[in-house]
Amino acid sequence: MSKAYMSIQEAMQYCKAHTVFLVHTDNGPDLWTNGRKMPMPLRRAIFKHREQLATMMQAGDKQLCPARDLHFLHWCWNGEREVCELCEQVEDSMTAQDNHRSA
């Protein structure tokens, strides 16, 4: 029998291996999968660890960056804090898509 959910480390390893990354939604962190189906233990892990993942995203954790290998090369000051420009671009584009869909 498989586990009901993955550990946070297993979930991050799966995301890295399958080019899946997290985005902010109204309900907290969620998977951006580009329409691909994801294993239920991964989805449950994201839900179970959503508070910790949200904190990691806010801190700009390298494990959650869609461009992990380039993460620290693209840090800049955004007026409030240092952020990874690549992480910020993904968040901005996802927010724009969500706004476009709701309009």
C-alpha positions in Angstrom: 0.0 0.0 0.0 1.4 3.4 -0.9 1.5 6.3 1.6 -1.4 8.7 1.7 0.9 11.7 1.2 4.6 12.4 0.5 6.9 14.1 2.9 7.8 17.7 2.0 11.2 16.5 0.8 9.8 13.8 -1.4 7.3 16.3 -2.8 10.1 18.8 -3.7 12.2 16.0 -5.2 9.2 14.9 -7.4 8.6 18.5 -8.5 12.2 19.0 -9.4 12.4 15.7 -11.3 9.2 16.4 -13.2 9.5 20.1 -13.9 6.6 21.1 -11.7 6.6 24.1 -9.5 4.5 25.9 -7.0 2.5 29.1 -7.4 0.5 31.2 -5.0 -3.2 30.9 -5.3 -6.1 32.3 -3.2 -6.0 29.1 -1.2 -2.2 29.1 -0.7 0.5 27.2 -2.6 -0.6 24.9 -5.4 1.0 23.0 -8.2 1.4 24.5 -11.6 1.4 21.5 -13.8 0.5 22.8 -17.3 -2.5 20.4 -17.4 -0.6 17.3 -16.5 -2.1 14.9 -13.9 -0.1 14.6 -10.7 -0.1 11.8 -8.2 -2.6 12.1 -5.4 0.1 11.7 -2.6 1.9 14.7 -4.1 -1.3 16.8 -4.1 -2.1 15.8 -0.5 1.5 16.7 0.5 1.1 20.2 -0.9 -2.1 20.6 0.9 -0.8 19.2 4.2 2.4 21.3 4.1 0.8 24.4 2.6 1.7 26.7 5.5 5.4 25.6 5.5 5.5 25.9 1.7 4.0 29.4 1.8 6.7 30.5 4.3 9.4 28.9 2.0 7.9 30.7 -1.0 7.8 34.0 0.8 11.5 33.6 1.8 12.4 32.8 -1.8 13.6 29.2 -1.0 15.7 27.8 -3.8 13.9 24.4 -3.7 10.7 26.1 -4.9 12.2 28.2 -7.7 11.2 27.1 -11.2 14.8 27.8 -12.3 16.7 26.3 -9.4 20.1 26.3 -11.1 19.8 30.1 -11.9 18.0 31.1 -8.7 20.8 33.1 -6.9 22.0 34.7 -10.1 18.8 36.6 -10.5 18.3 38.1 -7.1 17.4 41.8 -6.9 15.9 44.3 -4.5 12.3 45.0 -5.3 11.9 48.0 -2.9 10.8 45.8 0.0 13.0 42.8 0.0 15.4 40.8 -2.1 13.6 38.4 -4.5 14.5 36.1 -7.3 13.4 37.8 -10.5 12.5 34.4 -12.1 10.3 33.4 -9.2 8.7 36.9 -9.3 8.1 36.7 -13.1 6.3 33.3 -12.6 4.1 34.7 -9.9 3.3 37.8 -11.9 2.4 35.8 -15.0 0.2 33.4 -13.0 -1.6 36.3 -11.3 -2.1 37.9 -14.8 -3.6 34.7 -16.1 -5.9 34.3 -13.1 -7.1 37.9 -13.5 -7.6 37.4 -17.3 -9.7 34.2 -16.6 -11.9 35.9 -14.0 -12.6 39.0 -16.3 
